[in-house]
């Protein structure tokens, strides 16, 4: 009987030893510290609007002709984090672009001797717009974070159009051949300048969006806003030339009086870029 007990004891010890050898220990990986990714109190963030670059890439694949990377219209973002879940934000919007259009027309002075003679008309359009925004944001989540907040902004702008005509207006040529830029033109009263003396816009509203940290302290985000907007527009003028009593004279005439608008909109700055915005932020 004792021998049987000893055999059973030895068998149990052997089975326990085999079981211990076959047991695998899983390695427990330490959790990543989320503070390595998301900003903390005192951090700052700097970023830019991605829409000009995304539009450029999209136009490359849809066959758009004359596709150019227009970084003259952009928004620069800055944030100061009060803690990991709240921040004060500011942004600077800049739109500076110059467009020059040129067309050939008949050379009135040399047309009789050379029917193929041509001169060049030019139209130069300059737009200058600047905006500044300030707001407060809250965040929820870890690497993928929702955000919401309140913002306000001011926006200033002006534009001018200058014309340079190839055929000169003279007493012997009171209606020179000219490019029909805008669909209708009176060659005897030809524009030489169109000037908008400026506009002012004030916006206040709410925003909401999502940010995802693709790497440590680097995130890509998108947001949507709804704003109350008040805009005032100064009087606009155009200057034209004509022939009177065999002399070239210039006149300046008002086109539109001062006016103002109130609206609810999704466009914080550029009226042509409504709805959401996509951006990238770098945190330090």
Buried (B, 14 or more C-beta within 10 A) or exposed (E): EEEEEEEEEEEEEEEEEEEEEEEEEEEEEEEEEEEEBBBEEEBEBEBBBBBBBEBBEEBEEEEEEEBEEBEBBBBBBBBBBBEBBBBBBBBEBBBEBEEEEEBEBBBBBEBEEEEEEBBEBBBBBBBBBBBBBEBEBBBEBEBEBEBBBBBBBEBEBBBBBBBEBBBEBBEEBBBBBBBEBEEEEEBEBBBBBBBBEBBBBBBBBBBBBBBBBEEEBBBBBBBEBEBBBEBEBBBBBBBBBBBEEEEEEEEEEEEEEEEEEEEEBBBBBBEEBEEBBBBBBEBE
